[in-house]
Amino acid sequence: MNNGVGLGGRCLVCACSVLLILCLFQLGAPRRIGAQDHTGIVTLPELTITATREEQANFEVPRAVAIIRQNEIARQTPGVLPDLLRGAAGVFVQETTPGQGTPIIRGLTGSSVLMLVDGMRLNTAFFRPAPNQYFALVDAYNVDRLEVVRGAGSTLYGSDAMGGIVHIITPVPEYHTQDWQFDGRALGRFASADLAGITRLSLTGGKQGLGFSAGLTYQNREDRQDGGDDHVQRPSDFEAYAANGTLFTEYGAHDVLLNVQYLRQPKTPRYDELVAGFGQTQPSSARFFFEPNDRVFLHGRYRVRRPLPLIDRLEVHTAFQEMNDDRRTQVFGSPLEQRERNRSRMVGVTAQLTSHWRDRLFLTYGAEVYLDSITSRRRGRNRETGERLVLQSRFANGATLNSFAGYVQSTIRLRPKLTAVLGGRVSYFDIDLPQADREVGVSLGLDDLTGQAGLTYRLTPSVNLVANIGRGFRVPNVFDLSTLGPRPGNRFNIPNPHLKPEKVLSVDTGLKWSFSRLRGEVFGFYSDFEDKIEAVPTGAVTSENRFIVQSRNLNSVRLLGLEASGHFSAYDGWELFASLTYTWAEERFPNGETAPASRIPPVNGRVGTLYALTHNLELEAFLRFSADQDRLSARDERDSRINPNGTPGWLTTNLRLNWKVNDYISALLAVENLFDKSYREHGSGINAPGLNAIIALEARFSSGFP
């Protein structure tokens, strides 16, 4: 078995490891966080909200957290939101088709990873437990920062938080001057590999106590060019447009935030369905377009400080999200074209309180309600005869998934160097699947009690030893219970209304360090995943020769791995960074046999440097790499997106030059995949872009008046 990427790849992994080891040598030179050392550098604490549902220094929490900050986002040139996660520790991005992308965290993906936007759930009742397109329905150019909490997080966030949590936090227009101020931004970006054009216009304004912002984003991409042989992957073109608006007001101890977000992809092809993949002589579909996919999000937040004695803060969120997953499909060789309309409408309300008692106890506690309703219908038209048909819908039309929960988490300082985090959650789910246009319908009432415990021990003022154990769960949603219709891999899914929740027990331990010039972490983890919901062949086939499958609670999975990242400021103006992720998983079947689990990423990571050539000019050079993945499950070997002989490893060289021309104009020049490598990220349905030259220009203005 070959798990390398050749000599160059092995050298790269070694280089990444050496950088992380060099970082560890700094552990013997303690410096306090936020303190100034002899170099004059002051390191401010890196804060996380997601890990504890309350702003806290990442260094202090016993969780594995990756934070993609605003300055890092500004250096990138994303097409869709998942692009911002590439290279982050513990995250692997799978791309079934352009315009989409989904993170894999600790071997889990889809509805096994919870996604949040400004504290509210993005996951809906029809999220698939497999890679899906919904994460890309958030505008990548309206992000303040991304936080990724790895490991089970159901105590604070409920169902789906099994592999981890991805939290998208959008900008809040806060001003701290008495005079009005306005800030505008116009961004234009072009990329050669798919002739992509992106335009972003935004305006922010306000004064102390009042702020507003608005923005528009449009992008258009042609078919993607592969690396090596100048192969154009057709059809892979798409367009998208997005809009956002935010209003923030603060008065005394109170503040209110209102925001709206919208993104629409009018017609996005599913490339792997339209082009013959591995093991296929013809594509699965003659037509397969998400037409359209869109999302609208309305959100309000109210906060008040010290509303009552013993309560430091009350925070209430309410949100409405509508997500449309509409499709136009036609099985290859069939004259029947199908049109689907699938919609989720979700209302969420959360209320949270925090209490800080002296220096020894900090409580976070609250309740939440989410009400999600699904509408679904399918129509058909025979393209040869013109006959129109009413077909069975993908989901049970009128299905609902409602959830109610209460949670509490306490941070307890047991000793000056030892802090414990303990939490618990009670959840109840009311699921109703009407019979609708199928033979089965059911009403389910499911509940769950889950908990979490973590420890942080201060080894030195700048080094913490942390450990965490938590339980995650995922209730079967409308997709699991009621899906009826074609699925990728020449399958046809039939409903099963008698599924149980999936459960995972996750344990990890690691080191976190934060010095004036150095920060990073290294974690080892183990997860025991039970009652995994799998699509199981029934042995029957449809009239179109698709294998009939049904979701069942079947197997258990053991997952373990190592995650490491480091950032080192060698001296003023020169930084080094690296990340490395390894995941291993084994699936156990009811008969006792074991086999590799499916969709497990290979060893992967990133190593690079950022160097300030002048005050206004900085150069970033980095390598992204992945080892071979030839440890495949039987499902992987049948997946037309995956080479049954394994996915070859790869290494790409990437350069970015950021130039601040003056106070109003900045430019970015980048070359991605400099040596035009032809490669595919494991599990993806399309090859990555070849040599890709990117230019971006940004103009800003700022003005103010009394």
Buried (B, 14 or more C-beta within 10 A) or exposed (E): EEBBBBEEBBEBBEBBBEBBEBBBEBBEEBBBBEBEBEEEBEBEBBBBBBBBBBEBBBBBBBBBBBBBEEEBBEBBBBBBBBBBBBBBBBBBBBBBBBBBBBBBBBBBBBBBBBBBBBBBBBBBBBBBBBBBBBBBBBBBBBBEBBBBBBBBBBBBBBBBBBBBBBBBBBBBBBBEEEEBBBBBBBBBBBBBBBBBBBBBBBBBBBBBBBBBBBBBBBBBBBBBBBBEEEEEBEBBBBBBBBBBBBBBBBEEEEBBBBBBBBBBBBBBBBBBBBBEBBBBEEBBBBBBBBBBBBBBBBBBBBBBBEEEEEBBBBBBBBBBBBBBBBBBBBBBEBBBBBBBBBBBBBBBBBBBBBBBEEEEEBBBBBBBBBBBBBBBBBBBBEBEEEEEEEBBBBBBBBBBBBBBBBBBBBBEBEEEBEBBBBBBBBBBBBBBBBEBBBEBBBEBEBEBEBBBBBBBBBBBBBBBBBBBBBBBBBBBBBBBBBBBBBBBBBBBBBBBBEBBBBBBBBBBBBBBBBBBBBBBBBBBBBBBBBBBBBBBEEEEBBEEEBBBBBBBBBBBBBBBBBBBBBBBBEEEEEBBBBBBBBBBBBBBEEEEEEBBBBBBBBBBBBBBBBBBEEEEBBBBBBBBBBBBBBBBBEBBBBBBBBBEEBBBBBBBBBBBBBBBEEEEEBBBBBBBBBEBBBBBBBBBBBBBBBBBEBBBBBEBEEEEEE
